[in-house]
Amino acid sequence: MTAKQPARLALPGQVVLVLQGGGALGAYQLGVYEAMHEAGIHVDWVIGTSIGAINAALIAGNAPEHRFERLEEFWHRVTDHTRLDVAAWPGLGPDWDKTLAKLMIISGGIAGFFQPNPASWFGPLARLGVDRASFYKIAPLRDTLVSLVDFERLNAGHPRLTVGAVNARTGAMHYFDSRDQQLNVEHIMSSGALPPAFPAVRIDGEPYWDGGIYSNTPVEVVLDDKPRNSSVIFSVQVWNPAGPEPESIWQIAERQKDIQYASRTESHIARQQQIHRLRHVIRELAKRVPDAERNTNDVQQLAAWGCETTMRLIKLAAPRLDGDDQLKDIDFTPAGIAARRRAGYEAAMRAIAARPWEAPMDPIEGLSVYSADEE
């Protein structure tokens, strides 16, 4: 059953949704968008990496009344509905059904998403080329996206869509933006081409990989945009840099993933706060320059570094769930998907109820941060 969307809720500035990559963890983003949909929060710009890019394309590539149902349909298709009867194997613990399900995904893939690549059986030294050397093929994802995303609407400009990918040859991060160019299914797939699981996707002859290996939380895209616009930014984070001290190699592997794919979110936001404050300081200083000098070319060029925009960042961080381990990003089981969706919905509803965009802001700061998990 799809969620009914009420009248549009007015917010102070453009509404931006920033979505991290994280495989099955992206179900948390489904819950976040469900809450926004129900609250009447219309998104003006969606920015995503990896699974975040896929969710973003499903939002940007559908009419407002169909966006949530298309997201829901995608997650239904990629959920592993295999039923494992662990009672048939005496002695197995209660969590073995999830472990076995993950092992089956590793060996057989996910319908509508990815499937084993027989070429990988030649071994890790086989020179297959960057767009064939992978453990899985992603042709099923192409079919799924083509069936669920209207690329003509996606390129119509509202909401704007930006997806991040990294050039596998140069190592440079690139953001493909519907404001600047026509996007197609390859742009979305390139953002989710995580090596060595998935092959690089070629765009204009260049091979691209998942942008998450370079920057998995592209909040800076909004704050460095030209021209900048006042924004309410929902930053949806599915990896947590902070966690319990690991005690085993298995737990260490999970913590390493958390830290790597959280992409230094906190330090990036802190630096952006400093930069935005400096922009506001420049604006205030320019006001104090005498009129005769303020209108000179040199002063105007310097004053152009100033800014009057306000940025309100709302952080929605996915919680750690019972049973999470280093394979949580391939937990496409119905229970795992449902739990993450519910967590995203509840966190977003708390944030929306708090209405942080109405809180007073120091005019010299310009960038405020609200964390839903601190309520």
C-alpha atoms as one frame of an Amber mdcrd trajectory, in Angstrom:
protein
   0.000   0.000   0.000   1.450   3.352  -0.993   1.620   6.384   1.250  -0.703
   9.272   0.467   1.074  12.620   0.173  -0.563  15.699   1.747  -0.185  19.312
   0.633   3.348  20.602   0.213   5.068  21.674   3.437   6.861  25.005   3.061
  10.497  25.016   4.167  12.979  27.947   4.177  14.914  27.176   1.003  15.350
  24.341  -1.446  14.964  20.840  -0.002  17.986  18.641  -0.668  18.181  14.909
   0.027  21.722  13.454   0.280  21.949   9.653   0.229  24.988   7.544   1.139
  25.901   4.263  -0.488  25.648   1.020   1.447  23.882  -1.808  -0.381  21.065
  -3.268   1.686  21.563  -0.485   4.243  19.862   1.768   1.697  16.512   0.426
   2.911  16.908   3.007   5.696  16.607   5.667   2.980  13.317   4.127   1.846
  11.931   4.734   5.336  13.258   8.298   5.411  11.615   9.145   2.101   8.378
   7.476   3.218   8.196   9.880   6.168   9.041  12.896   3.998   6.399  11.808
   1.483   3.738  11.524   4.171   4.688  14.913   5.639   4.382  16.670   2.283
   8.083  17.494   2.015   8.850  17.787  -1.696  12.472  17.310  -2.681  14.058
  19.862  -5.030  17.441  18.167  -5.401  18.523  14.567  -4.778  22.198  13.647
  -4.474  23.263  10.030  -4.190  26.142   7.607  -4.287  25.898   3.863  -4.985
  22.559   2.552  -3.606  21.861   6.183  -2.745  22.156   7.031  -6.451  19.666
   4.285  -7.297  17.188   5.537  -4.701  17.774   9.090  -5.927  17.067   8.105
  -9.541  13.823   6.415  -8.505  12.748   9.669  -6.849  13.853  12.021  -9.628
  12.669   9.730 -12.394   9.017   9.486 -11.405   6.028  11.766 -10.960   5.537
  12.947  -7.342   2.523  10.705  -6.816   4.477   7.620  -7.948   7.885   8.189
  -6.360   7.326   6.326  -3.134   5.584   3.378  -4.766   8.473   3.013  -7.261
  10.979   3.040  -4.389   8.912   0.472  -2.575   8.692  -1.693  -5.696  12.465
  -1.601  -6.182  13.088  -2.740  -2.618  10.484  -5.456  -2.962  12.255  -6.743
  -6.077  15.713  -6.846  -4.507  14.582  -8.371  -1.216  15.664 -12.001  -0.969
  12.423 -13.859  -0.344  14.127 -17.252   0.062  12.775 -19.088   3.074  15.357
 -21.131   4.978  14.187 -23.851   7.344  16.992 -23.823   9.883  15.068 -26.372
  11.952  16.103 -28.911   9.332  19.694 -28.566  10.584  19.792 -29.428  14.299
  22.368 -27.529  16.309  22.334 -24.335  14.263  21.856 -21.138  16.260  18.968
 -18.663  15.845  20.955 -16.308  13.573  22.081 -18.977  11.147  19.131 -18.331
   8.844  20.460 -14.793   8.202  24.003 -16.086   7.768  22.902 -18.743   5.297
  20.801 -16.188   3.411  23.848 -13.929   3.032  25.956 -16.854   1.833  23.300
 -17.672  -0.752  23.377 -14.060  -1.963  27.167 -14.210  -2.231  26.962 -17.395
  -4.289  23.844 -16.666  -6.344  23.311 -12.905  -6.393  20.029 -10.994  -6.085
  17.245 -11.195  -8.657  16.757  -7.825 -10.301  20.132  -6.578  -9.074  23.208
  -8.699  -9.775  24.188 -12.219 -10.786  27.438 -14.233 -10.742  29.898 -13.464
 -13.510  31.212 -16.751 -14.985  34.224 -14.892 -16.397  35.517 -14.421 -12.838
  35.987 -18.195 -12.608  39.140 -17.821 -14.707  40.745 -16.480 -11.553  41.922
 -13.131 -10.177  44.822 -12.869 -12.644  42.687 -13.189 -15.772  42.931  -9.986
 -17.847  39.254  -9.459 -18.594  39.265  -5.666 -18.822  38.015  -3.182 -16.248
  34.432  -3.448 -17.487  34.372  -7.272 -17.256  36.686  -8.097 -14.352  34.241
  -8.546 -11.480  32.591 -11.230  -9.415  29.109 -10.248 -10.574  27.310  -8.895
 -13.621  24.836  -6.039 -13.197  22.668  -6.522 -16.273  19.671  -7.317 -14.002
  20.020  -3.869 -12.387  19.880  -2.220 -15.798  16.593  -3.984 -16.549  15.179
  -3.015 -13.154  16.109   0.644 -13.528  14.767   0.872 -17.069  11.443  -0.549
 -15.888  11.093   1.730 -12.858  12.726   5.029 -13.890  11.367   7.468 -16.470
  14.589   9.007 -17.762  12.757  11.686 -19.713  11.226  12.920 -16.464  14.527
  12.454 -14.646  16.165  14.858 -17.100  13.332  17.384 -16.923  15.167  19.157
 -14.107  12.843  18.866 -11.143  13.912  17.469  -8.873  17.522  17.940  -9.876
  19.600  14.761  -9.669  23.325  14.425  -8.951  25.146  11.078  -8.705  28.789
  10.520  -7.804  31.239   8.141  -9.476  35.025   7.873  -9.546  37.064   7.503
 -12.725  38.780   4.112 -12.490  41.649   5.328 -14.687  42.403   8.773 -13.204
  41.050   8.329  -9.672  39.145  11.615  -9.984  35.683  11.998  -8.457  32.990
  13.133 -10.869  29.435  14.254 -10.167  27.005  13.704 -13.015  24.293  16.353
 -12.733  20.967  16.530 -14.562  21.254  20.330 -14.477  24.318  20.167 -16.708
  23.798  17.106 -18.907  21.396  14.371 -19.922  21.680  11.393 -17.584  20.950
   7.810 -18.581  20.972   4.407 -16.934  24.774   4.132 -17.263  25.283   7.180
 -15.040  23.209   5.600 -12.286  24.865   2.201 -12.647  28.364   3.724 -12.639
  27.693   5.274  -9.234  26.925   1.812  -7.846  29.712  -0.128  -9.582  31.589
  -1.156  -6.435  34.797  -3.068  -7.284  35.694  -5.877  -7.348  32.118  -7.088
  -6.911  30.795  -5.089  -9.871  32.485  -4.048 -13.132  33.268  -0.488 -14.113
  30.669   1.233 -16.299  31.882   3.250 -19.260  30.619   6.775 -19.875  31.996
   8.655 -22.881  34.669   5.975 -23.143  35.902   6.373 -19.551  35.477   3.616
 -16.910  33.715   4.635 -13.694  33.377   2.920 -10.339  31.193   3.458  -7.285
  31.721   7.000  -5.958  31.621   5.640  -2.416  35.229   4.499  -2.630  36.198
   8.174  -2.888  33.424  10.138  -1.135  30.364   8.355   0.184  28.656  11.403
   1.769  28.632  14.188  -0.829  27.205  16.998   1.343  29.872  19.324  -0.044
  28.125  19.207  -3.420  25.340  21.352  -1.968  27.559  23.745  -0.055  29.934
  24.283  -2.983  27.198  24.630  -5.604  27.278  27.635  -7.930  25.203  29.590
  -7.433  24.482  28.569  -3.836  20.904  28.617  -2.612  19.557  28.558   0.919
  18.784  24.921   1.666  17.286  22.453   4.099  19.517  19.399   3.673  18.443
  15.932   4.794  21.733  14.013   5.018  20.926  10.304   5.306  23.846   8.313
   6.683  23.719   4.524   6.712  27.250   3.937   8.072  28.258   4.928  11.603
  31.880   5.967  12.245  31.464   5.462  16.014  30.832   2.048  17.484  31.864
  -0.470  20.128  35.478  -1.579  20.354  35.841  -4.707  18.191  37.137  -7.895
  19.780  37.514 -10.278  16.852  38.749 -10.198  13.266  35.111 -10.488  12.136
  34.121  -7.453  14.224  37.208  -5.543  13.102  36.192  -6.051   9.470  32.802
  -4.500  10.237  34.296  -1.490  12.039  36.713  -0.940   9.162  33.768  -0.808
   6.743  31.826   1.568   8.983  34.726   3.989   9.257  35.677   3.818   5.575
  32.209   4.351   4.147  31.146   6.952   6.697  33.629   9.043   4.661  34.701
  11.386   7.486  31.230  12.906   7.581  31.697  14.767  10.850  34.983  16.398
   9.862  33.589  17.372   6.447  30.575  19.042   8.045  32.779  20.847  10.586
  34.994  22.161   7.792  31.976  23.278   5.775  30.695  25.139   8.836  34.017
  26.990   9.001  33.942  27.813   5.298  30.334  29.005   5.375  31.033  31.158
   8.424  33.912  32.787   6.559  31.574  33.505   3.652  29.221  35.288   6.030
  32.111  37.172   7.649  33.188  38.414   4.210  29.628  39.542   3.551  29.527
  41.527   6.801  32.955  43.053   6.217  31.949  44.135   2.721  29.031  46.056
   4.217  31.485  48.061   6.295  33.584  49.213   3.363  32.876  52.860   2.432
  30.580  53.246  -0.555  33.259  54.818  -2.724  35.510  51.784  -2.344  32.757
  49.157  -2.214  31.826  49.859  -5.826  35.343  49.407  -7.170  36.082  46.321
  -9.235  38.705  44.980  -6.810  36.435  45.190  -3.765  33.481  43.702  -5.643
  35.598  40.733  -6.681  36.642  40.169  -3.066  33.074  40.662  -1.801  31.892
  38.023  -4.266  33.439  35.430  -1.946  30.790  36.373   0.584  27.450  34.652
   0.932  24.005  35.303   2.397  22.586  31.788   2.090  21.517  29.761   5.110
  22.073  26.006   5.248  20.175  23.825   7.691  21.618  20.321   7.796  19.465
  17.555   9.264  21.473  14.403   9.972  19.650  11.097   9.940  22.020   8.320
  10.989  20.986   4.674  10.747  21.286   2.835  14.076  23.151  -0.384  14.599
  20.724  -3.318  14.564  20.966  -6.540  16.536  22.888  -9.112  14.536  24.738
  -6.574  12.370  28.127  -7.731  11.149  30.498  -7.023   8.284  27.981  -8.534
   5.821  25.118  -6.246   6.876  25.275  -4.418   3.542  24.157  -7.612   1.784
  21.410  -8.381   4.282  18.582  -8.309   1.761  16.406 -10.581   3.913  12.799
  -9.424   4.453  13.466  -8.933   8.170  16.622  -6.902   7.558  15.035  -4.667
   4.926  11.912  -4.118   7.064  13.957  -3.242  10.170  16.072  -0.656   8.360
  13.057   0.848   6.612  11.283   1.187   9.963  14.344   2.800  11.567  14.584
   5.345   8.742  10.903   6.177   8.959  11.007   6.695  12.725  14.153   8.848
  12.624  12.752  11.056   9.868   9.432  11.435  11.669  11.267  12.590  14.811
  13.212  15.128  12.802  10.129  16.413  11.002   8.225  16.730  14.283  11.114
  18.763  15.755  10.968  21.177  12.770  14.644  22.198  13.116  14.342  24.489
  10.090  12.325  26.851  12.312  15.064  27.195  14.955  16.748  30.623  15.115
  20.164  30.830  13.463  23.075  33.102  14.215  23.305  35.257  11.068  27.100
  35.082  11.126  27.142  31.275  11.130  24.923  30.370   8.201  25.104  26.577
   8.670  23.256  24.801  11.474  23.320  21.057  12.187  20.532  19.011  13.738
  20.932  15.310  14.585  17.774  13.236  14.818  19.566  10.541  16.832  20.325
  13.025  19.606  16.639  13.570  20.421
